[in-house]
Amino acid sequence: MMKFSNTILRKIKSKDVDLLKKYVISFIAVCACMLVALLSPTQAQATTQKIGIVFSESSEKYANTTHPGGTYEGQTVSPKVDYSSTYNKELKAYLLYQQQGFHVEKIFEKDLNNLENLSQYDAIVFPYTVMMNHQQRENLKIYVRNGGGAIFAFQTARNESAKFPKAGQMDLSPLIYDVDSWVMEWDNLSEVFNARFIDDIVLGNATISNANSVHPIIQNATKELGKSTLSLSKSDKEWVEIIKPWQGGSASPILYFSNYNYTDKPQTMKKNEFGAAHAIEYGKGRVVQIGFKIFDYMTINVKADWQDNENGAAYSTTRGDTDAQIFMKHALHWVAEDHDGYVPRRYHLSLYSDGVQSYVAPSGQFVFYSTVTVKNNGNVPARGTLTVEIVDANDRIVGKGHDRYIPGLAADATTSNADRKDISTHSEKYQILMPGNLAAGTYTIRTSFIEGRNDRKNADEKFATIAEIKTLTRTKGSNKASIGNAPFFQDVPKSSGAYYDIKNLHALGVVKGSNGKFNPQGTLTRLQATEMVLRALGISPLSSATLHASDIKAGDYGYAVLATGVRYGIITLEDGKINAHQPMTRAAMAHALVKGFKLQGYSSKSFSDVPTSHTYFKDIQALYALNITTGYADQTFKPNNTVSRQNFAQFVNRTLHANAK
């Protein structure tokens, strides 16, 4: 850079000084542009991207705790031993990417609590971030789905930070104690991995290499290194985590556990069969998952506040420092780069019952029995409670219902897994006992699947997503009942684009009709919309809820529904009025769905008629980000247009399937 002495500057008039300063600034700017132009496209991109490196305080603390073993609800709990410093791995990641020219920032645990905070980063690196809570996992899932990049560098999010073990007590923080299924090993983050967890396995004298992978990460890494094969080896024993991608899914192994001379699980582990690292696409985002302690292979020669006297050195038993560093460089390039890839989330369950019979047993009770089957046909795992109930014409349950919690329905039907069976399908026989004097008439048999973890209580985390209904008719004096298909709306033909949405919501009891008709093109009122969202969430109107609106009072029709809707944020007052019988607008619909189901989503796209100043801008953006709406062909959303009954049914059904937690 040019330098000018104070003596010379004093001799120049002040206006010339200003001009000279402008020339100097312009010269610096031109040099900077020339430097960027000389960089490769990926290098230039790296200098402008914003990369977060997670420093998780609870993961750091957890690494150095010890806890006794024991038994918990019949399961063996292994002792928790002292691990090597997690902070050192975080610091290595930060310094590595800083040296490689990336614009890196530290992200702390509290930052994971807010999706908006995460959305400012092009990619986030999680070095051994084993501890997360439910909301942090949810935020991370939506962050990736909306287009964020992530590197999960070993055992990411496998423990519940809300259950951080206390001194002297067993360590019950591993999520497996809560989720009770390898299918959902990462709880509500599981679908991002696009794989099922298999096991934690010990390998001795292991080698990790890329085999025949043609993935861009491997192609670019080997090109830079000037060789065809990456090789990382460790001469002693180490724990690795084994996962298996869903068949036909979007997770691809890019490094393999290619060789070893010892394993504690020979019946599971096979050489070159399981990936040591995977490239994953989920929604609009990308992830690299790493199942071994890759930072142990690296030396980072920087003076820093290292713990345990490690000083940034690789473990003495490892080989492959340069290969590891270059692999991580191109892994970050891949997850952070601009791309048009999109892997839609498909939540798709089928539910049916057969062998249905009903009769009066010798005991005098009226017996109903059947076999019910639920199958996962989608590309994300599911879990929830299979529920059967028989209700009368007033929706009152008669007899005792049947419930079965299913902790995991896999996203593929293979039997080549740790369970040695197809666990995408669950089928079981059941019976329901009713009073022998069950009144003659027609009843509804409703079989539904309530998505969500069994111990979660919030309405937005447990709601029915699919249902089937049949009729049970008992004639007077008969000891048997006839079973039939439930009638459907006469004015909703199968050719309608909303047929399956309305049919599912009808089976769930979310939508009602009149005189056998649904009136699909009819205008939906604010009261009707609120009632439908409450039903979809399984929330009954609260008699204790109050509403301070000038156009309605307690005791009026719909008061309890609207007051409950206001309490849950589903509907809001307009200039002090609730406007119960006014049409529901598309903007208010977006608000109702986002607040009711606690949807989250951010998108760089905005509709031309929804400025950032719009009251419901963020709600409309969330619907777009989650693919619940696409707007109109002219890039508008038409927020003030009214919503038909058919349109609202479509939006509600999409919401049920878009955000199962």
Secondary structure, 3 states (H helix, E strand, C coil): CCCCCHHHHHHCCHHHHHHHHHHHHHHHHHHHHHHHHHCCHHHHHHHHCEEEEEECHHHHHHHCCCECCEEECCEEECCECCCCCHHHHHHHHHHHHHHCCCEEEEEEHHHHHCHHHHCCCCEEEEECCCEECHHHHHHHHHHHHCCCEEEEECCCCCEEHHHCCCCCCCCCCECHHHHCCHHHCCHHHHHHHCEEEEEEEEEEEEEEECCCCCCHHHHHHHHHHCCCCCEEEEEEEEEEEEEEECCCCCEEEEEEEEECCEECCCCCCCCCCCEEEEEEEEECEEEEEECCCHHHHCCCCCCCCCCCCCCCCCCCCEECHHHHHHHHHHHHHHHHCCCCCCECCCCCEEEEEEEEEEEECCCCCEEEEEEEEEEECCCCCEEEEEEEEEECCCCCECCCCEEEEEEEECCCCCCCCCCCCCCCEEEEEEEEEECCCCCCEEEEEEEEEEECCCCCCCHHHCEEEEEEEEEEEECCCCCECEEEECCCCCCCCCCCCCHHHHHHHHHHCCCCCECCECCCCCECEHHHHHHHHHHHHCCCCCCCCCCCCCCCCCCCCCHHHHHHHHHCCCCCCECCECCCCCECEHHHHHHHHHHHHCCCCCCCCCCCCCCCCCCCHHHHHHHHHCCCCCCCCCCCCCCCCECEHHHHHHHHHHHHHHCCC
